[in-house]
Amino acid sequence: MADVLSDLAAGFIRQAAGTPFMIEIATFAPHAPYTPAPRDADALSS
C-alpha cells in the first residue's frame, strides 16, 4: 500500500508542478503486522 500511495503522490506532484498545492500522505505503515515488502524483507537483521 505504501508503494501505491507513493506512486500516486509522485504523479500528483509532477502534474501539479508550477502551481501551489498541498498534499498529505498517510499510510498504515509501520503498524502491525509489520510485513515488509519482499524487496525489504532481508534489509535488517533481527
BELMOSUL-V442122 format. One record per residue. PSI is psi in whole degrees, 0 to 359 (NA if undefined). Layout:
psi->PSI
psi->PSI
This chain:
psi->319
psi->322
psi->320
psi->313
psi->322
psi->315
psi->319
psi->319
psi->317
psi->320
psi->318
psi->316
psi->317
psi->318
psi->326
psi->0
psi->133
psi->354
psi->149
psi->140
psi->164
psi->136
psi->139
psi->129
psi->120
psi->114
psi->170
psi->346
psi->146
psi->33
psi->159
psi->144
psi->19
psi->44
psi->110
psi->160
psi->147
psi->322
psi->340
psi->0
psi->326
psi->19
psi->326
psi->142
psi->151
psi->NA
